Every structure is written in C-alpha cells, then in structure tokens.
Amino acid sequence: MSDDQNIVPTPLVCSVCGVQIIKAIGRDVVIFATGAKSTREVLAQRVCQHVKDRPGCINRSQ
C-alpha cells in the first residue's frame, strides 16, 4: 500500500454557512453541522439559495 492511499483530504469550510466540503472522486461530500452527509446539489437547495446576497459561498465558486 502506498502512502498516497492514506491521505485524508482537508475539507473546505464555507465562511457563509459553515458546512464542510470534502473533494472526492465522482461527487464531493458535504458535511452539515447536523444530519447526514450529502452532496453539493442538496447544499445548494437547502442553504445556498438563501444566502445569494452574501459573498464567499464556496459551493457557488466550485
């Protein structure tokens, strides 16, 4: 096993809503403060649409 397989990606943290986004192959993983892990699409539906007027949303910039 190579050392590359043991690397855990550092999550991106949104300064607007505080969620963590972990870059993954195929589909990124979103970790909310409470509840199950999810996707960027669900994050956009539940959170991002309500903070359109606040700059710094990392989900819109990715």
mmCIF file of the N, C-alpha and C atoms, coordinates in Angstrom:
data_MODEL
# 
_entry.id   MODEL 
# 
loop_
_atom_site.group_PDB 
_atom_site.id 
_atom_site.type_symbol 
_atom_site.label_atom_id 
_atom_site.label_alt_id 
_atom_site.label_comp_id 
_atom_site.label_asym_id 
_atom_site.label_entity_id 
_atom_site.label_seq_id 
_atom_site.pdbx_PDB_ins_code 
_atom_site.Cartn_x 
_atom_site.Cartn_y 
_atom_site.Cartn_z 
_atom_site.occupancy 
_atom_site.B_iso_or_equiv 
_atom_site.pdbx_formal_charge 
_atom_site.auth_seq_id 
_atom_site.auth_comp_id 
_atom_site.auth_asym_id 
_atom_site.auth_atom_id 
_atom_site.pdbx_PDB_model_num 
ATOM 1   N N  . MET A 1 1  ? 0.860   -1.177 0.000  1.00 0.00 ? 1  MET A N  1 
ATOM 2   C CA . MET A 1 1  ? 0.000   0.000  0.000  1.00 0.00 ? 1  MET A CA 1 
ATOM 3   C C  . MET A 1 1  ? 0.900   1.232  0.000  1.00 0.00 ? 1  MET A C  1 
ATOM 4   N N  . SER A 1 2  ? 0.562   2.172  -0.879 1.00 0.00 ? 2  SER A N  1 
ATOM 5   C CA . SER A 1 2  ? 1.374   3.377  -0.959 1.00 0.00 ? 2  SER A CA 1 
ATOM 6   C C  . SER A 1 2  ? 0.894   4.417  0.042  1.00 0.00 ? 2  SER A C  1 
ATOM 7   N N  . ASP A 1 3  ? 1.748   5.397  0.300  1.00 0.00 ? 3  ASP A N  1 
ATOM 8   C CA . ASP A 1 3  ? 1.398   6.476  1.227  1.00 0.00 ? 3  ASP A CA 1 
ATOM 9   C C  . ASP A 1 3  ? 0.250   7.323  0.706  1.00 0.00 ? 3  ASP A C  1 
ATOM 10  N N  . ASP A 1 4  ? 0.078   7.400  -0.631 1.00 0.00 ? 4  ASP A N  1 
ATOM 11  C CA . ASP A 1 4  ? -0.998  8.193  -1.211 1.00 0.00 ? 4  ASP A CA 1 
ATOM 12  C C  . ASP A 1 4  ? -2.378  7.706  -0.782 1.00 0.00 ? 4  ASP A C  1 
ATOM 13  N N  . GLN A 1 5  ? -2.512  6.426  -0.498 1.00 0.00 ? 5  GLN A N  1 
ATOM 14  C CA . GLN A 1 5  ? -3.806  5.871  -0.114 1.00 0.00 ? 5  GLN A CA 1 
ATOM 15  C C  . GLN A 1 5  ? -4.192  6.247  1.306  1.00 0.00 ? 5  GLN A C  1 
ATOM 16  N N  . ASN A 1 6  ? -3.248  6.709  2.109  1.00 0.00 ? 6  ASN A N  1 
ATOM 17  C CA . ASN A 1 6  ? -3.517  7.061  3.498  1.00 0.00 ? 6  ASN A CA 1 
ATOM 18  C C  . ASN A 1 6  ? -3.802  8.545  3.687  1.00 0.00 ? 6  ASN A C  1 
ATOM 19  N N  . ILE A 1 7  ? -3.790  9.309  2.603  1.00 0.00 ? 7  ILE A N  1 
ATOM 20  C CA . ILE A 1 7  ? -4.014  10.744 2.699  1.00 0.00 ? 7  ILE A CA 1 
ATOM 21  C C  . ILE A 1 7  ? -5.506  11.020 2.825  1.00 0.00 ? 7  ILE A C  1 
ATOM 22  N N  . VAL A 1 8  ? -5.872  11.766 3.853  1.00 0.00 ? 8  VAL A N  1 
ATOM 23  C CA . VAL A 1 8  ? -7.251  12.183 4.046  1.00 0.00 ? 8  VAL A CA 1 
ATOM 24  C C  . VAL A 1 8  ? -7.345  13.640 3.604  1.00 0.00 ? 8  VAL A C  1 
ATOM 25  N N  . PRO A 1 9  ? -8.238  13.935 2.646  1.00 0.00 ? 9  PRO A N  1 
ATOM 26  C CA . PRO A 1 9  ? -8.312  15.310 2.153  1.00 0.00 ? 9  PRO A CA 1 
ATOM 27  C C  . PRO A 1 9  ? -8.781  16.284 3.235  1.00 0.00 ? 9  PRO A C  1 
ATOM 28  N N  . THR A 1 10 ? -8.211  17.474 3.216  1.00 0.00 ? 10 THR A N  1 
ATOM 29  C CA . THR A 1 10 ? -8.629  18.524 4.140  1.00 0.00 ? 10 THR A CA 1 
ATOM 30  C C  . THR A 1 10 ? -9.923  19.123 3.622  1.00 0.00 ? 10 THR A C  1 
ATOM 31  N N  . PRO A 1 11 ? -10.957 19.163 4.451  1.00 0.00 ? 11 PRO A N  1 
ATOM 32  C CA . PRO A 1 11 ? -12.223 19.720 3.964  1.00 0.00 ? 11 PRO A CA 1 
ATOM 33  C C  . PRO A 1 11 ? -12.149 21.231 3.775  1.00 0.00 ? 11 PRO A C  1 
ATOM 34  N N  . LEU A 1 12 ? -12.884 21.720 2.790  1.00 0.00 ? 12 LEU A N  1 
ATOM 35  C CA . LEU A 1 12 ? -13.075 23.150 2.613  1.00 0.00 ? 12 LEU A CA 1 
ATOM 36  C C  . LEU A 1 12 ? -14.205 23.552 3.550  1.00 0.00 ? 12 LEU A C  1 
ATOM 37  N N  . VAL A 1 13 ? -14.095 24.692 4.209  1.00 0.00 ? 13 VAL A N  1 
ATOM 38  C CA . VAL A 1 13 ? -15.149 25.147 5.113  1.00 0.00 ? 13 VAL A CA 1 
ATOM 39  C C  . VAL A 1 13 ? -15.709 26.457 4.586  1.00 0.00 ? 13 VAL A C  1 
ATOM 40  N N  . CYS A 1 14 ? -17.015 26.504 4.408  1.00 0.00 ? 14 CYS A N  1 
ATOM 41  C CA . CYS A 1 14 ? -17.668 27.690 3.880  1.00 0.00 ? 14 CYS A CA 1 
ATOM 42  C C  . CYS A 1 14 ? -17.757 28.756 4.971  1.00 0.00 ? 14 CYS A C  1 
ATOM 43  N N  . SER A 1 15 ? -17.287 29.940 4.659  1.00 0.00 ? 15 SER A N  1 
ATOM 44  C CA . SER A 1 15 ? -17.330 31.034 5.632  1.00 0.00 ? 15 SER A CA 1 
ATOM 45  C C  . SER A 1 15 ? -18.742 31.598 5.795  1.00 0.00 ? 15 SER A C  1 
ATOM 46  N N  . VAL A 1 16 ? -19.641 31.284 4.875  1.00 0.00 ? 16 VAL A N  1 
ATOM 47  C CA . VAL A 1 16 ? -21.009 31.789 4.939  1.00 0.00 ? 16 VAL A CA 1 
ATOM 48  C C  . VAL A 1 16 ? -21.877 30.902 5.831  1.00 0.00 ? 16 VAL A C  1 
ATOM 49  N N  . CYS A 1 17 ? -21.880 29.596 5.570  1.00 0.00 ? 17 CYS A N  1 
ATOM 50  C CA . CYS A 1 17 ? -22.790 28.713 6.302  1.00 0.00 ? 17 CYS A CA 1 
ATOM 51  C C  . CYS A 1 17 ? -22.090 27.727 7.228  1.00 0.00 ? 17 CYS A C  1 
ATOM 52  N N  . GLY A 1 18 ? -20.775 27.556 7.090  1.00 0.00 ? 18 GLY A N  1 
ATOM 53  C CA . GLY A 1 18 ? -20.021 26.697 7.991  1.00 0.00 ? 18 GLY A CA 1 
ATOM 54  C C  . GLY A 1 18 ? -19.982 25.224 7.626  1.00 0.00 ? 18 GLY A C  1 
ATOM 55  N N  . VAL A 1 19 ? -20.581 24.814 6.503  1.00 0.00 ? 19 VAL A N  1 
ATOM 56  C CA . VAL A 1 19 ? -20.518 23.407 6.118  1.00 0.00 ? 19 VAL A CA 1 
ATOM 57  C C  . VAL A 1 19 ? -19.110 23.053 5.668  1.00 0.00 ? 19 VAL A C  1 
ATOM 58  N N  . GLN A 1 20 ? -18.806 21.765 5.704  1.00 0.00 ? 20 GLN A N  1 
ATOM 59  C CA . GLN A 1 20 ? -17.527 21.269 5.222  1.00 0.00 ? 20 GLN A CA 1 
ATOM 60  C C  . GLN A 1 20 ? -17.767 20.533 3.911  1.00 0.00 ? 20 GLN A C  1 
ATOM 61  N N  . ILE A 1 21 ? -16.881 20.762 2.935  1.00 0.00 ? 21 ILE A N  1 
ATOM 62  C CA . ILE A 1 21 ? -16.958 20.068 1.657  1.00 0.00 ? 21 ILE A CA 1 
ATOM 63  C C  . ILE A 1 21 ? -15.645 19.321 1.462  1.00 0.00 ? 21 ILE A C  1 
ATOM 64  N N  . ILE A 1 22 ? -15.763 18.013 1.289  1.00 0.00 ? 22 ILE A N  1 
ATOM 65  C CA . ILE A 1 22 ? -14.588 17.176 1.062  1.00 0.00 ? 22 ILE A CA 1 
ATOM 66  C C  . ILE A 1 22 ? -14.588 16.777 -0.408 1.00 0.00 ? 22 ILE A C  1 
ATOM 67  N N  . LYS A 1 23 ? -13.509 17.163 -1.106 1.00 0.00 ? 23 LYS A N  1 
ATOM 68  C CA . LYS A 1 23 ? -13.368 16.818 -2.512 1.00 0.00 ? 23 LYS A CA 1 
ATOM 69  C C  . LYS A 1 23 ? -13.197 15.307 -2.633 1.00 0.00 ? 23 LYS A C  1 
ATOM 70  N N  . ALA A 1 24 ? -13.991 14.680 -3.516 1.00 0.00 ? 24 ALA A N  1 
ATOM 71  C CA . ALA A 1 24 ? -13.931 13.241 -3.719 1.00 0.00 ? 24 ALA A CA 1 
ATOM 72  C C  . ALA A 1 24 ? -14.066 12.940 -5.207 1.00 0.00 ? 24 ALA A C  1 
ATOM 73  N N  . ILE A 1 25 ? -13.585 11.794 -5.600 1.00 0.00 ? 25 ILE A N  1 
ATOM 74  C CA . ILE A 1 25 ? -13.696 11.383 -6.992 1.00 0.00 ? 25 ILE A CA 1 
ATOM 75  C C  . ILE A 1 25 ? -15.160 11.083 -7.279 1.00 0.00 ? 25 ILE A C  1 
ATOM 76  N N  . GLY A 1 26 ? -15.673 11.665 -8.330 1.00 0.00 ? 26 GLY A N  1 
ATOM 77  C CA . GLY A 1 26 ? -17.056 11.427 -8.715 1.00 0.00 ? 26 GLY A CA 1 
ATOM 78  C C  . GLY A 1 26 ? -18.019 12.449 -8.151 1.00 0.00 ? 26 GLY A C  1 
ATOM 79  N N  . ARG A 1 27 ? -18.086 12.585 -6.841 1.00 0.00 ? 27 ARG A N  1 
ATOM 80  C CA . ARG A 1 27 ? -19.029 13.513 -6.213 1.00 0.00 ? 27 ARG A CA 1 
ATOM 81  C C  . ARG A 1 27 ? -18.478 13.943 -4.871 1.00 0.00 ? 27 ARG A C  1 
ATOM 82  N N  . ASP A 1 28 ? -18.411 15.246 -4.649 1.00 0.00 ? 28 ASP A N  1 
ATOM 83  C CA . ASP A 1 28 ? -17.913 15.772 -3.380 1.00 0.00 ? 28 ASP A CA 1 
ATOM 84  C C  . ASP A 1 28 ? -18.889 15.443 -2.255 1.00 0.00 ? 28 ASP A C  1 
ATOM 85  N N  . VAL A 1 29 ? -18.353 15.371 -1.031 1.00 0.00 ? 29 VAL A N  1 
ATOM 86  C CA . VAL A 1 29 ? -19.160 15.060 0.138  1.00 0.00 ? 29 VAL A CA 1 
ATOM 87  C C  . VAL A 1 29 ? -19.336 16.327 0.963  1.00 0.00 ? 29 VAL A C  1 
ATOM 88  N N  . VAL A 1 30 ? -20.582 16.633 1.334  1.00 0.00 ? 30 VAL A N  1 
ATOM 89  C CA . VAL A 1 30 ? -20.898 17.808 2.145  1.00 0.00 ? 30 VAL A CA 1 
ATOM 90  C C  . VAL A 1 30 ? -21.273 17.335 3.535  1.00 0.00 ? 30 VAL A C  1 
ATOM 91  N N  . ILE A 1 31 ? -20.649 17.947 4.554  1.00 0.00 ? 31 ILE A N  1 
ATOM 92  C CA . ILE A 1 31 ? -20.939 17.600 5.939  1.00 0.00 ? 31 ILE A CA 1 
ATOM 93  C C  . ILE A 1 31 ? -21.579 18.810 6.609  1.00 0.00 ? 31 ILE A C  1 
ATOM 94  N N  . PHE A 1 32 ? -22.859 18.646 6.957  1.00 0.00 ? 32 PHE A N  1 
ATOM 95  C CA . PHE A 1 32 ? -23.599 19.694 7.653  1.00 0.00 ? 32 PHE A CA 1 
ATOM 96  C C  . PHE A 1 32 ? -23.294 19.610 9.148  1.00 0.00 ? 32 PHE A C  1 
ATOM 97  N N  . ALA A 1 33 ? -23.630 20.645 9.909  1.00 0.00 ? 33 ALA A N  1 
ATOM 98  C CA . ALA A 1 33 ? -23.427 20.638 11.358 1.00 0.00 ? 33 ALA A CA 1 
ATOM 99  C C  . ALA A 1 33 ? -24.226 19.512 12.009 1.00 0.00 ? 33 ALA A C  1 
ATOM 100 N N  . THR A 1 34 ? -25.423 19.251 11.486 1.00 0.00 ? 34 THR A N  1 
ATOM 101 C CA . THR A 1 34 ? -26.251 18.145 11.967 1.00 0.00 ? 34 THR A CA 1 
ATOM 102 C C  . THR A 1 34 ? -26.822 17.405 10.771 1.00 0.00 ? 34 THR A C  1 
ATOM 103 N N  . GLY A 1 35 ? -27.125 16.154 10.957 1.00 0.00 ? 35 GLY A N  1 
ATOM 104 C CA . GLY A 1 35 ? -27.722 15.365 9.890  1.00 0.00 ? 35 GLY A CA 1 
ATOM 105 C C  . GLY A 1 35 ? -26.710 14.559 9.111  1.00 0.00 ? 35 GLY A C  1 
ATOM 106 N N  . ALA A 1 36 ? -27.217 13.897 8.103  1.00 0.00 ? 36 ALA A N  1 
ATOM 107 C CA . ALA A 1 36 ? -26.406 13.001 7.287  1.00 0.00 ? 36 ALA A CA 1 
ATOM 108 C C  . ALA A 1 36 ? -25.517 13.764 6.312  1.00 0.00 ? 36 ALA A C  1 
ATOM 109 N N  . LYS A 1 37 ? -24.470 13.102 5.854  1.00 0.00 ? 37 LYS A N  1 
ATOM 110 C CA . LYS A 1 37 ? -23.624 13.649 4.799  1.00 0.00 ? 37 LYS A CA 1 
ATOM 111 C C  . LYS A 1 37 ? -24.459 13.756 3.541  1.00 0.00 ? 37 LYS A C  1 
ATOM 112 N N  . SER A 1 38 ? -24.057 14.659 2.640  1.00 0.00 ? 38 SER A N  1 
ATOM 113 C CA . SER A 1 38 ? -24.870 14.882 1.463  1.00 0.00 ? 38 SER A CA 1 
ATOM 114 C C  . SER A 1 38 ? -24.007 15.303 0.281  1.00 0.00 ? 38 SER A C  1 
ATOM 115 N N  . THR A 1 39 ? -24.634 15.976 -0.694 1.00 0.00 ? 39 THR A N  1 
ATOM 116 C CA . THR A 1 39 ? -23.958 16.397 -1.917 1.00 0.00 ? 39 THR A CA 1 
ATOM 117 C C  . THR A 1 39 ? -24.040 17.911 -2.072 1.00 0.00 ? 39 THR A C  1 
ATOM 118 N N  . ARG A 1 40 ? -23.258 18.442 -3.021 1.00 0.00 ? 40 ARG A N  1 
ATOM 119 C CA . ARG A 1 40 ? -23.299 19.878 -3.312 1.00 0.00 ? 40 ARG A CA 1 
ATOM 120 C C  . ARG A 1 40 ? -24.676 20.296 -3.820 1.00 0.00 ? 40 ARG A C  1 
ATOM 121 N N  . GLU A 1 41 ? -25.348 19.417 -4.534 1.00 0.00 ? 41 GLU A N  1 
ATOM 122 C CA . GLU A 1 41 ? -26.675 19.737 -5.054 1.00 0.00 ? 41 GLU A CA 1 
ATOM 123 C C  . GLU A 1 41 ? -27.659 19.962 -3.908 1.00 0.00 ? 41 GLU A C  1 
ATOM 124 N N  . VAL A 1 42 ? -27.617 19.106 -2.909 1.00 0.00 ? 42 VAL A N  1 
ATOM 125 C CA . VAL A 1 42 ? -28.500 19.249 -1.754 1.00 0.00 ? 42 VAL A CA 1 
ATOM 126 C C  . VAL A 1 42 ? -28.129 20.504 -0.972 1.00 0.00 ? 42 VAL A C  1 
ATOM 127 N N  . LEU A 1 43 ? -26.841 20.789 -0.839 1.00 0.00 ? 43 LEU A N  1 
ATOM 128 C CA . LEU A 1 43 ? -26.393 22.006 -0.166 1.00 0.00 ? 43 LEU A CA 1 
ATOM 129 C C  . LEU A 1 43 ? -26.967 23.235 -0.865 1.00 0.00 ? 43 LEU A C  1 
ATOM 130 N N  . ALA A 1 44 ? -26.921 23.247 -2.195 1.00 0.00 ? 44 ALA A N  1 
ATOM 131 C CA . ALA A 1 44 ? -27.458 24.380 -2.951 1.00 0.00 ? 44 ALA A CA 1 
ATOM 132 C C  . ALA A 1 44 ? -28.947 24.549 -2.716 1.00 0.00 ? 44 ALA A C  1 
ATOM 133 N N  . GLN A 1 45 ? -29.680 23.445 -2.649 1.00 0.00 ? 45 GLN A N  1 
ATOM 134 C CA . GLN A 1 45 ? -31.129 23.503 -2.435 1.00 0.00 ? 45 GLN A CA 1 
ATOM 135 C C  . GLN A 1 45 ? -31.485 23.945 -1.023 1.00 0.00 ? 45 GLN A C  1 
ATOM 136 N N  . ARG A 1 46 ? -30.744 23.472 -0.034 1.00 0.00 ? 46 ARG A N  1 
ATOM 137 C CA . ARG A 1 46 ? -31.101 23.731 1.363  1.00 0.00 ? 46 ARG A CA 1 
ATOM 138 C C  . ARG A 1 46 ? -30.527 25.026 1.923  1.00 0.00 ? 46 ARG A C  1 
ATOM 139 N N  . VAL A 1 47 ? -29.329 25.424 1.463  1.00 0.00 ? 47 VAL A N  1 
ATOM 140 C CA . VAL A 1 47 ? -28.643 26.544 2.102  1.00 0.00 ? 47 VAL A CA 1 
ATOM 141 C C  . VAL A 1 47 ? -28.293 27.665 1.128  1.00 0.00 ? 47 VAL A C  1 
ATOM 142 N N  . CYS A 1 48 ? -27.594 27.347 0.076  1.00 0.00 ? 48 CYS A N  1 
ATOM 143 C CA . CYS A 1 48 ? -27.018 28.368 -0.807 1.00 0.00 ? 48 CYS A CA 1 
ATOM 144 C C  . CYS A 1 48 ? -28.057 29.305 -1.401 1.00 0.00 ? 48 CYS A C  1 
ATOM 145 N N  . GLN A 1 49 ? -29.223 28.793 -1.718 1.00 0.00 ? 49 GLN A N  1 
ATOM 146 C CA . GLN A 1 49 ? -30.248 29.653 -2.308 1.00 0.00 ? 49 GLN A CA 1 
ATOM 147 C C  . GLN A 1 49 ? -30.705 30.743 -1.348 1.00 0.00 ? 49 GLN A C  1 
ATOM 148 N N  . HIS A 1 50 ? -30.527 30.548 -0.054 1.00 0.00 ? 50 HIS A N  1 
ATOM 149 C CA . HIS A 1 50 ? -30.975 31.521 0.944  1.00 0.00 ? 50 HIS A CA 1 
ATOM 150 C C  . HIS A 1 50 ? -29.916 32.579 1.264  1.00 0.00 ? 50 HIS A C  1 
ATOM 151 N N  . VAL A 1 51 ? -28.699 32.382 0.776  1.00 0.00 ? 51 VAL A N  1 
ATOM 152 C CA . VAL A 1 51 ? -27.617 33.330 1.077  1.00 0.00 ? 51 VAL A CA 1 
ATOM 153 C C  . VAL A 1 51 ? -27.020 33.917 -0.207 1.00 0.00 ? 51 VAL A C  1 
ATOM 154 N N  . LYS A 1 52 ? -27.829 34.061 -1.224 1.00 0.00 ? 52 LYS A N  1 
ATOM 155 C CA . LYS A 1 52 ? -27.362 34.578 -2.520 1.00 0.00 ? 52 LYS A CA 1 
ATOM 156 C C  . LYS A 1 52 ? -26.743 35.960 -2.414 1.00 0.00 ? 52 LYS A C  1 
ATOM 157 N N  . ASP A 1 53 ? -27.213 36.745 -1.444 1.00 0.00 ? 53 ASP A N  1 
ATOM 158 C CA . ASP A 1 53 ? -26.717 38.117 -1.308 1.00 0.00 ? 53 ASP A CA 1 
ATOM 159 C C  . ASP A 1 53 ? -25.443 38.205 -0.480 1.00 0.00 ? 53 ASP A C  1 
ATOM 160 N N  . ARG A 1 54 ? -24.937 37.078 0.022  1.00 0.00 ? 54 ARG A N  1 
ATOM 161 C CA . ARG A 1 54 ? -23.735 37.086 0.854  1.00 0.00 ? 54 ARG A CA 1 
ATOM 162 C C  . ARG A 1 54 ? -22.556 36.513 0.078  1.00 0.00 ? 54 ARG A C  1 
ATOM 163 N N  . PRO A 1 55 ? -21.508 37.293 -0.136 1.00 0.00 ? 55 PRO A N  1 
ATOM 164 C CA . PRO A 1 55 ? -20.343 36.792 -0.872 1.00 0.00 ? 55 PRO A CA 1 
ATOM 165 C C  . PRO A 1 55 ? -19.556 35.775 -0.043 1.00 0.00 ? 55 PRO A C  1 
ATOM 166 N N  . GLY A 1 56 ? -18.868 34.878 -0.734 1.00 0.00 ? 56 GLY A N  1 
ATOM 167 C CA . GLY A 1 56 ? -18.000 33.932 -0.064 1.00 0.00 ? 56 GLY A CA 1 
ATOM 168 C C  . GLY A 1 56 ? -18.491 32.504 -0.041 1.00 0.00 ? 56 GLY A C  1 
ATOM 169 N N  . CYS A 1 57 ? -19.643 32.232 -0.643 1.00 0.00 ? 57 CYS A N  1 
ATOM 170 C CA . CYS A 1 57 ? -20.173 30.855 -0.677 1.00 0.00 ? 57 CYS A CA 1 
ATOM 171 C C  . CYS A 1 57 ? -19.226 29.988 -1.524 1.00 0.00 ? 57 CYS A C  1 
ATOM 172 N N  . ILE A 1 58 ? -18.646 28.951 -0.941 1.00 0.00 ? 58 ILE A N  1 
ATOM 173 C CA . ILE A 1 58 ? -17.702 28.123 -1.680 1.00 0.00 ? 58 ILE A CA 1 
ATOM 174 C C  . ILE A 1 58 ? -18.398 27.121 -2.586 1.00 0.00 ? 58 ILE A C  1 
ATOM 175 N N  . ASN A 1 59 ? -19.667 26.870 -2.375 1.00 0.00 ? 59 ASN A N  1 
ATOM 176 C CA . ASN A 1 59 ? -20.388 25.943 -3.249 1.00 0.00 ? 59 ASN A CA 1 
ATOM 177 C C  . ASN A 1 59 ? -20.619 26.564 -4.628 1.00 0.00 ? 59 ASN A C  1 
ATOM 178 N N  . ARG A 1 60 ? -20.860 27.842 -4.697 1.00 0.00 ? 60 ARG A N  1 
ATOM 179 C CA . ARG A 1 60 ? -21.075 28.505 -5.985 1.00 0.00 ? 60 ARG A CA 1 
ATOM 180 C C  . ARG A 1 60 ? -19.781 28.694 -6.739 1.00 0.00 ? 60 ARG A C  1 
ATOM 181 N N  . SER A 1 61 ? -18.660 28.735 -6.044 1.00 0.00 ? 61 SER A N  1 
ATOM 182 C CA . SER A 1 61 ? -17.385 29.006 -6.708 1.00 0.00 ? 61 SER A CA 1 
ATOM 183 C C  . SER A 1 61 ? -16.690 27.748 -7.203 1.00 0.00 ? 61 SER A C  1 
ATOM 184 N N  . GLN A 1 62 ? -17.234 26.589 -6.940 1.00 0.00 ? 62 GLN A N  1 
ATOM 185 C CA . GLN A 1 62 ? -16.592 25.327 -7.332 1.00 0.00 ? 62 GLN A CA 1 
ATOM 186 C C  . GLN A 1 62 ? -17.214 24.733 -8.558 1.00 0.00 ? 62 GLN A C  1 
# 
